[in-house]
Amino acid sequence: MALTQKQRDERRQEKAGRLQEVIVRLPLRPGTKQALLELMDWAEVEEQAEAMTLMIHRLHELGRGGATRFLTPPLHKITISPAVERKLELAYQREAMRISREPQDSIEDDQ
């Protein structure tokens, strides 16, 4: 006789408790989702949870130094082109001249 949905749910909950499973939710944006699907395809893994579990264990095998390389977000280097640098410098100079031409408020003591 087949198990009812309730019986299957109870069995699953019992097994999860025995194995101390924890559910981790991971919202993914389209680019990250695509990367995960490609990794799964390359490794011929069908389930996302299995792929994530394998990646976690493989990263852990690399040790602190090896895994840190993959878990450190890339730093974005901002470079300013010479043309933009000139425009910024001119804008800075114009603003400095404008401020120097404004009448200065004098502070008068009421005493």
Contacts in CASP RR format, 6 or more apart in sequence:
PFRMAT RR
TARGET T0000
AUTHOR 0000-0000-0000
METHOD contacts of the structure
MODEL  1
MALTQKQRDERRQEKAGRLQEVIVRLPLRPGTKQALLELMDWAEVEEQAE
AMTLMIHRLHELGRGGATRFLTPPLHKITISPAVERKLELAYQREAMRIS
REPQDSIEDDQ
3 11 0 8 1.000
24 52 0 8 1.000
26 52 0 8 1.000
28 36 0 8 1.000
36 48 0 8 1.000
36 51 0 8 1.000
36 52 0 8 1.000
39 45 0 8 1.000
39 51 0 8 1.000
39 55 0 8 1.000
40 46 0 8 1.000
40 48 0 8 1.000
40 51 0 8 1.000
43 51 0 8 1.000
43 54 0 8 1.000
45 51 0 8 1.000
45 54 0 8 1.000
59 67 0 8 1.000
59 70 0 8 1.000
59 71 0 8 1.000
60 67 0 8 1.000
62 70 0 8 1.000
80 88 0 8 1.000
END
